[in-house]
């Protein structure tokens, strides 16, 4: 792998969560610095919807294959709460088929953890 420029990170339980996160951030620092950055709650909410929508697309692509076990009606994923709060780390278990359909605009309901509200 190294001869192709791929990075390798061994997760063996000896490092804590903080050390593992720091190692991953170091490997991906360049790519992360070029990625989108959300400054406001509304921008964070839109970026979270983008990430959640990408998960839906991956599942739908997988289930489109004739050999794929399962389907979008029964497959459940833990989607990120789209409230946009900087401190929110909540996930919502939802069937892929139940994720709100596009377009992702003001009419499309956000996926929210209980008690959370849409970012403005």
N, C-alpha and C positions, 0 to 999 in steps of 0.2 A: 504494500500500500504506500509506503513512504516514497518509493521510486516514482509514484504517480502524483506526489504532492498531497496525498490524503493525510489528514491528522488522525491520531489514534489516542483515545482517552480510556484508560482502564478503570472501570468502576468495580471495586472489589470489596467495598464495605469498610475499608480502613480510613477513608476520608469522610468528614461530616458533610452535611448539605452545603454549608457555606463554602467549604473548600472546593467541592465539586462544581458549584455554580461559578466560582471564580475561575476555575480551570476552563469551563465551557466558554465563559465570557472572553477569556484570553484567546482561545482558539478562534472564536468568531468575531473578535473585536473589529476587524476591518469591515466585514460584511454588515455587522450591526450599525457601524457608524454611517454607512451609506443608505441604510433602510429608512423607512418613514418614521417620523417622530411626531407624536401627538403632544401638543402643548395645552389644549383645553379639554374639558370633559366631553364636549361634542366631538372633537377630533378623535379622542380615545374611543368613544362609542362607535364611530364610523370605522376605525381601524379594527376594533374587536369584531364588528359585523363582517368586515372583509375576511378576517381570519376564520371566523365561524363558517362563512359561506365557502371558503376554500376547503374546509373539512367536508362539508356537504358534497361538494363537487368530487372530492376524492372517493367518498363512499359511493356516490351515484355511478362514477366510472367503474368502480370495482363491481358493483351489482349489475352493471350492464353486460358483463361477461357471462356467457352461457354456463360456465362451470362454477360460477360463484355461489357459495352456500349462503343462505339467508337472503334478506331483502331489506329495503329502506323502511318498511313498515314495522319491522321487528328489531332492527339494529338500533341500539341506543348509544348515544355519545354524551360525554360531559362537555357541554358548550360553555364558553366563557360568558359571564354576565356582561351585558352590553350597557350597563348604567353609565359607564365612563368615569366613575370615581377613581382617582389615582390609587387609592388604598384598597380597592375591591379585588379580591382574589376568588370570588365565589364562582362555582360552576353549577349548571342546571342540566340534569339528566333529561334528555329529550330524544324521542325517536327521530331518525333522520327525516322521515316523511313528514313529521310534524313541524320541522323548522319552517319559519315564515317564508313564503314564496317571494321571488323578486317581483317588482323592483324594490330595492332597498332605499326607500325614501320615507318621508314623514308618514305615509299611509301604512307602511310595513311595520307591524308591531315589533318592538325590540324583545330580545330574550333577556328576561330579568330575574334575578334571585328574589325570593319573597321579601317584600318591604322596600325594594329598590325602585327607582324612578328613572325614566328616560332623561338623558343629559340634554341640555339646551345649548 
